Amino acid sequence: MKATPSNERRQGRQRRERRERVATQISNQKKARLSSIEIFRLDGEGLGQHLDAIAEILHACVHDGANVGFVLPFDLNQARAFWAEKIAPGLVANSRIVLVAKVNNQVAGTVQLNLDTPPNQPHRADVSKLLVHPKYRKLGIGRALMEQIESYAENDGRRLLTLDTATDIAENLYLSLGYERAGHIPGYARDPNEDRFVGTTIMYKVLPGSLRLVRPSAYV
Ligand SMILES: CC(C)(COP(=O)(O)OP(=O)(O)OC[C@H]1O[C@@H](n2cnc3c(N)ncnc32)[C@H](O)[C@@H]1OP(=O)(O)O)[C@@H](O)C(=O)NCCC(=O)NCCS
């Protein structure tokens, strides 16, 4: 075909339409998969019931290279001990929220909100340990968990969410959810596999529409 301006315009439009069709197909496929995601909050008893499954998620993520506080060798007993010893007390004290995502009744991911902030930070909470089992990645589970944990934060009167992340994939997810980069700290944590130290990015998000505790004029 001759490269006239009108032909180029037509070809450009066709390319755009093809791209949009593919994007719609992908998002429809994602929605179909998402409809089977169930997200719920664990209490102390629920943690006991799901201990093996959430330990397996942490274990699988660390072995897959996630930099989430642990280094190899890291076995399932250590993963169980993390949940039972470090996380369960906060659940019982109601100072921590743990959400779990199930797909087809299988535990596929989890995220936490630490509400145990100092008295001068009643409006802030820390998001941590967003973990999706490598088998269930790229199905929208991480995003769904983050959206849910934000509603729990808002319902608890939290207006400012903070987190840190060492991975680009998670950082992109947080950016797409409206988190801002506060800064990057080089050499923050040891790599789980290798004897080297990697940086972390500190991020935050101010939740809209939940001004119960902080007046905008008081926010500097
Ligand atoms: C980060 C993590 C939780 C994402 O979970 P997930 O369920 O696969 O994520 P989602 O399917 O909801 O994808 C959300 C976004 O993440 C990004 N993303 C996910 N997988 C990606 C990949 N392989 N490459 C690039 N971006 C990716 C995309 O921006 C995606 O946006 P989209 O919905 O527009 O496609 C998961 O990769 C994980 O558990 N990683 C190991 C643990 C970890 O590093 N956690 C973060 C601790 S701070």
The ligand as an SDF file (V2000), in Angstrom:
LIG
                    3D

 48 50  0  0  0  0  0  0  0  0999 V2000
    4.6350   -8.4690   44.2690 C   0  0  0  0  0  0  0  0  0  0  0  0
    3.5650   -9.5630   44.2250 C   0  0  0  0  0  0  0  0  0  0  0  0
    2.8500   -9.5870   45.5510 C   0  0  0  0  0  0  0  0  0  0  0  0
    2.5830   -9.2680   43.0890 C   0  0  0  0  0  0  0  0  0  0  0  0
    1.5160  -10.2100   43.1870 O   0  0  0  0  0  0  0  0  0  0  0  0
    0.6180  -10.6180   41.9380 P   0  0  0  0  0  0  0  0  0  0  0  0
   -0.6200  -11.2590   42.4600 O   0  0  0  0  0  0  0  0  0  0  0  0
    1.4160  -11.4000   40.9740 O   0  0  0  0  0  0  0  0  0  0  0  0
    0.2840   -9.1700   41.3460 O   0  0  0  0  0  0  0  0  0  0  0  0
   -0.9550   -8.7820   40.4220 P   0  0  0  0  0  0  0  0  0  0  0  0
   -1.2960   -9.9040   39.5120 O   0  0  0  0  0  0  0  0  0  0  0  0
   -2.0480   -8.2260   41.2710 O   0  0  0  0  0  0  0  0  0  0  0  0
   -0.3190   -7.6250   39.5370 O   0  0  0  0  0  0  0  0  0  0  0  0
   -0.3930   -6.3060   39.9780 C   0  0  0  0  0  0  0  0  0  0  0  0
    0.6210   -5.4590   39.2420 C   0  0  0  0  0  0  0  0  0  0  0  0
    1.9460   -5.8480   39.6020 O   0  0  0  0  0  0  0  0  0  0  0  0
    2.8010   -5.6930   38.4820 C   0  0  0  0  0  0  0  0  0  0  0  0
    3.3210   -7.0110   38.1460 N   0  0  0  0  0  0  0  0  0  0  0  0
    2.9200   -8.2130   38.6400 C   0  0  0  0  0  0  0  0  0  0  0  0
    3.7220   -9.1930   38.1500 N   0  0  0  0  0  0  0  0  0  0  0  0
    4.6180   -8.5810   37.3490 C   0  0  0  0  0  0  0  0  0  0  0  0
    5.7390   -9.0390   36.5800 C   0  0  0  0  0  0  0  0  0  0  0  0
    6.0830  -10.3400   36.5540 N   0  0  0  0  0  0  0  0  0  0  0  0
    6.4720   -8.1270   35.8980 N   0  0  0  0  0  0  0  0  0  0  0  0
    6.1490   -6.8020   35.9400 C   0  0  0  0  0  0  0  0  0  0  0  0
    5.1110   -6.3030   36.6510 N   0  0  0  0  0  0  0  0  0  0  0  0
    4.3690   -7.1830   37.3360 C   0  0  0  0  0  0  0  0  0  0  0  0
    1.9820   -5.1390   37.3640 C   0  0  0  0  0  0  0  0  0  0  0  0
    2.1200   -3.7180   37.4720 O   0  0  0  0  0  0  0  0  0  0  0  0
    0.5730   -5.5550   37.7390 C   0  0  0  0  0  0  0  0  0  0  0  0
   -0.3290   -4.6180   37.2280 O   0  0  0  0  0  0  0  0  0  0  0  0
   -1.5500   -5.0530   36.2430 P   0  0  0  0  0  0  0  0  0  0  0  0
   -2.6400   -5.5090   37.1810 O   0  0  0  0  0  0  0  0  0  0  0  0
   -1.9030   -3.7860   35.5670 O   0  0  0  0  0  0  0  0  0  0  0  0
   -1.0380   -6.1350   35.3590 O   0  0  0  0  0  0  0  0  0  0  0  0
    4.2110  -10.9580   43.9520 C   0  0  0  0  0  0  0  0  0  0  0  0
    5.0370  -10.8570   42.8200 O   0  0  0  0  0  0  0  0  0  0  0  0
    5.0350  -11.4910   45.1140 C   0  0  0  0  0  0  0  0  0  0  0  0
    4.5080  -12.1270   46.0200 O   0  0  0  0  0  0  0  0  0  0  0  0
    6.3530  -11.2550   45.0830 N   0  0  0  0  0  0  0  0  0  0  0  0
    7.2500  -11.7720   46.1150 C   0  0  0  0  0  0  0  0  0  0  0  0
    7.0460  -11.1140   47.4570 C   0  0  0  0  0  0  0  0  0  0  0  0
    7.2890   -9.6360   47.3900 C   0  0  0  0  0  0  0  0  0  0  0  0
    8.2760   -9.1550   46.8590 O   0  0  0  0  0  0  0  0  0  0  0  0
    6.3550   -8.9020   47.9980 N   0  0  0  0  0  0  0  0  0  0  0  0
    6.4420   -7.4700   48.1200 C   0  0  0  0  0  0  0  0  0  0  0  0
    6.9610   -7.1660   49.4630 C   0  0  0  0  0  0  0  0  0  0  0  0
    7.0630   -5.4120   49.6600 S   0  0  0  0  0  0  0  0  0  0  0  0
  1  2  1  0
  2  3  1  0
  2  4  1  0
  2 36  1  0
  4  5  1  0
  5  6  1  0
  6  7  2  0
  6  8  1  0
  6  9  1  0
  9 10  1  0
 10 11  2  0
 10 12  1  0
 10 13  1  0
 13 14  1  0
 14 15  1  0
 15 16  1  0
 15 30  1  0
 16 17  1  0
 17 18  1  0
 17 28  1  0
 18 19  1  0
 18 27  1  0
 19 20  2  0
 20 21  1  0
 21 22  1  0
 21 27  2  0
 22 23  1  0
 22 24  2  0
 24 25  1  0
 25 26  2  0
 26 27  1  0
 28 29  1  0
 28 30  1  0
 30 31  1  0
 31 32  1  0
 32 33  2  0
 32 34  1  0
 32 35  1  0
 36 37  1  0
 36 38  1  0
 38 39  2  0
 38 40  1  0
 40 41  1  0
 41 42  1  0
 42 43  1  0
 43 44  2  0
 43 45  1  0
 45 46  1  0
 46 47  1  0
 47 48  1  0
M  END
$$$$
